[in-house]
Amino acid sequence: HFMAQFGPALKLPWTKLEAPELTDGLIDEVVDGTAVQLGQHSIADLERYRDDCLLAVQAAVRATKLKHGISLDE
């Protein structure tokens, strides 16, 4: 559903590159590849991993700003 709905818009950022045609075969390959990447992890597990990574980046930026005397508002 996602690919059918947003597929045409996916070409927009790649105006300088040739985009592949959004065929049923390409959609199947993307879905299959996503399933392989998912592996044994649930969507909830991957969401938690993503959120933990984002929190770690935010904490690192905050710590680095403080280390260099930069206001947290900047």
Secondary structure in CASP SS format (residue, H / E / C, confidence):
PFRMAT SS
TARGET T0000
AUTHOR 0000-0000-0000
METHOD secondary structure of the structure
MODEL  1
H C 1.00
F H 1.00
M H 1.00
A H 1.00
Q H 1.00
F H 1.00
G H 1.00
P H 1.00
A H 1.00
L H 1.00
K C 1.00
L H 1.00
P H 1.00
W H 1.00
T C 1.00
K C 1.00
L C 1.00
E C 1.00
A C 1.00
P C 1.00
E C 1.00
L C 1.00
T C 1.00
D H 1.00
G H 1.00
L H 1.00
I H 1.00
D H 1.00
E H 1.00
V H 1.00
V H 1.00
D H 1.00
G H 1.00
T H 1.00
A H 1.00
V H 1.00
Q H 1.00
L H 1.00
G C 1.00
Q C 1.00
H C 1.00
S C 1.00
I H 1.00
A H 1.00
D H 1.00
L H 1.00
E H 1.00
R H 1.00
Y H 1.00
R H 1.00
D H 1.00
D H 1.00
C H 1.00
L H 1.00
L H 1.00
A H 1.00
V H 1.00
Q H 1.00
A H 1.00
A H 1.00
V H 1.00
R H 1.00
A H 1.00
T H 1.00
K H 1.00
L H 1.00
K H 1.00
H C 1.00
G C 1.00
I C 1.00
S C 1.00
L C 1.00
D C 1.00
E C 1.00
END
